[in-house]
Amino acid sequence: MTTLIATAITAFVISFLLIPVIIKYSQEKNLMDIPGRRKIHKKLTPSLGGIAIFIGFGIASLIWIEPNMWAEIRYVLIAQAMIFFIGIRDDIVPLPPFTKLAGQIIAATILISLMDLRLRSFHGILGIHELPLWVSYTFTIFTIIVITNSFNLIDGLDGLAGLLAVISFLALGTWYFLAGDMAFAALAFSMIGAVIGFLYFNWEPSKIFMGDTGALVIGITLAIFVIRFIDAHVTMPVEHTVRFASAASAGVGVLMIPLADTLRVFIIRIFRGQSPFTADKSHIHHSLMRLGLSHSQAALLLGFLQLAFILLSIGLRNYANAIALPALVLPAVILSISLDWMLRRKVA
């Protein structure tokens, strides 16, 4: 655990020291996020904070992860690097959505083909267990893309994406540590430190945004961690102290807020007759602000709810997915319906 704390501190210091440099450079070169109709912020703000997160994470990992572990995690870093450069390009000069999607598919394919990162089983959900190879590959690519973009979509409020990332990585990193997977535990704590260093400058009133550079890198890293967590339970002994009988459900629970938000906005847009990919202000955090919450209050509330879903996942870990998944999804549905009801009452 001492090494994990040192990894987090190293990443924090590097990220924390780099952010002011990036802010100054962005201002000098006019690399700023411009306020618009669907954006909450009201002033020009640098949007390359993801650079500090990625560099802090990468250097801390290089320093503290033992060389014999690199064979296991090198493909994670390769996929992250690909997404990192796509994010930078998109933050400076926007890329067509298809180009970003193609890059994510290539990164996912590298992870599947070279790292053998994939979902091998549905763990009894819908009565399905082992997946045919082509279904496993296809569903894994789909899962990586969904998680990556869900996290990118939730990044619309000062402090929110960073807070959710810290909570999710803390839960996953702790599990990997208890399971004896020190390489992935170190990667998780490195990301925690780097994001906290960024959060100091991103909390309301924000001085910098993480941009696609940060959101996409964090998103694909969370996707990798969750898929590996779920797949590890295929071969994990039943008597293992940290085994989840409901591993697939817990994987959903640890990312419930971004996943639920993405599904919610897609349903709302389709119901309105819009494309589900149309940008608007129908996200959960937009709704909370319309109810009168500040950036900080909305971020803290959603962070608390994410933590609650993780704790609920832990409480349900000895139950089958057929029980655990509905027990996790139902509260999310109730919360979403309640939020819409409160908004309608406020308008009325």
Beta strands, then each sheet from edge to edge (+ up, - down):
strand 1: 32-33
strand 2: 45-46
sheet 1: 1+ 2-
end
